[in-house]
Amino acid sequence: MKEALGCPILGDTIYAQIQRQLIKMPRLMLHAWKLEFQHPITKLGLKFEAPVPEAFGPWMKKNG
């Protein structure tokens, strides 16, 4: 993310400047809530969903 968008992932200890982050992250704040891809052998479509971890709650922007 740092190289592509100029914005590191929260909690990234390699590319982020931890000393400049206003909120201290307990871990890397990266999660894929939904993944879809085609199985390379069977060619079947696979879909997976996982809820956002509760630990992310305090840092999630509320919509509405």
MOQUI-V922581 format. One line per field, one symbol per residue. phi: phi as a letter, one per 20 degrees, with the letter a starting at -180 (. if undefined). psi: psi as a letter, one per 30 degrees, with the letter a starting at -180 (. if undefined). burial: I if it has 24 or more other ideal C-beta (glycine too) atoms within 12 Angstrom, else O. Layout:
phi: ???
psi: ???
burial: ???
This chain:
phi: .fffdmcffgnfeeeeegfeffdeefafecbeebccaeffdemffdcccbffggffgfdefedn
psi: eeeefgjlkkgjfeflieffkfkkkflkikkjfkkklkkfefgkkkkkkklkkeffefgkkkk.
burial: OOOOOOOOIIOOOOOIOOOOOOOOOOOOIOOOOOOOOOOOOOOOOOOOOOOOOOOOOOOOOOOO
